[in-house]
Amino acid sequence: MSDTEPAWFKSSYSGTAGDNCIEIAATDQTVHVRDSKDLARPHFAVGRDGWSAFVQYVRD
């Protein structure tokens, strides 16, 4: 596991006010998710397969 901070980004659908957003950071094996309003709160990570299933569910 790397000690470097992952590159976080918000969805292009996020508003300019920056509220009610999540940010994600993808690595080779996981996708990290955090609340953009509370960066002190720990983020969580899911495997790429789990993230893909979640995104497909949302699209459907």
Residue pairs with C-beta under 8 A, 6 or more apart in sequence:
2 27
6 25
6 26
6 27
6 32
7 25
8 23
8 24
8 25
8 32
8 34
9 23
9 24
9 25
10 18
10 21
10 22
10 23
10 36
11 21
11 22
14 21
14 36
15 21
18 36
18 37
19 37
20 37
21 35
21 36
21 37
22 33
22 34
22 35
22 36
23 33
23 34
23 35
23 36
24 31
24 32
24 33
24 34
25 31
25 32
25 34
26 32
26 48
29 47
29 48
30 45
30 46
30 47
30 48
31 45
31 46
31 47
31 48
31 51
32 43
32 44
32 45
33 43
33 44
33 45
33 46
34 41
34 43
34 44
35 41
46 54
